[in-house]
Amino acid sequence: MKDLSNLESSNIWDYKPWWCQPWSILSTGIVLSVGSWLIFHIVWITFIMTTLVTIWWVYFLIMYPRMFTQYMESQKIQK
């Protein structure tokens, strides 16, 4: 794993490019969910797509930033 101990911010979004920011993750998920309905007009496909998008959001918008912050804080304590 890459050594992150010299990084200053514990905010993961400070290190991500513009296309991997919360607003882009949210907008992509909305486009995928709405797009699945507009293209297929089938409820179960839209439901599956929306469920997968929601799982993706929970991981990348809630869990991953929290884990990164905890990791960064643990590295600061070890110094």
Secondary structure as UniProt FT lines:
FT   TURN            5..6
FT   HELIX           12..14
FT   HELIX           18..20
FT   HELIX           22..40
FT   HELIX           43..57
FT   HELIX           58..63
FT   HELIX           64..78
//
